Structures are given as C-alpha cells and as structure tokens.
Amino acid sequence: MTEADIFDLNNLSDIPNEIKSDLKVLSRDGFEKKIIDIFKKANRELNIDEITVGYYRVYKEVKERRQVMTKLYNMARSPRPAIEAMPQKGVYKLILEEDEVHPS
C-alpha cells in the first residue's frame, strides 16, 4: 500500500478552509475570477472568441484576444487548474472542484 503524498496540492479536501484561504496556489487574480464567472454563466465549453466577447459584454473591459488566450493557457496549466483545454483548438471547459464552484 502506498502512502499518500503529504505535499500533494491537487486534492485539498482534507484541508480546513482557514488554511486553504491562505494558500497562494488557490489564489486567483481578478481577470481569472472574471473568466471563471463567464464559464459559470455559459455552463458549457467556450472558445476563445466566445470568452472574449462574453467578457466584454459582462465587464465592459477590452481584453485583446492574445491576453485572453495567454490567461486561458496559464489557467489550464496551473497546479490547480480551473479550466481544461478540449481536443478542439482554442476550446476550454470549467473544471473547478465543488468547493470552488460553491464556496462555503
């Protein structure tokens, strides 16, 4: 039987909210939080153009396609990814854990 990795950041279900709230790996910047909100509103997979247009319509902030693309790429490759790249190029889906979708 293998012992669980005590340093694993992929599953924090056993960690109290008081500790999780202080972890840098869980912190998300404003742009990232807004993109997550766009995914929640859509409730489906989105491509880069849909995210860019939806972002502007909701927040009235201009983000160049390149900015959106870079942020999505980084969000998908972070240690605790919020989104996942789909097989179709430039398409992503939200994959947050339940405690992040509905924080207590």
Summary of the structure (lengths in Angstrom):
residues: 104
radius of gyration: 15.1
end to end distance: 33.7
largest distance: 53.4
contacts: 231
relative contact order: 0.16
helix: 47%
strand: 9%
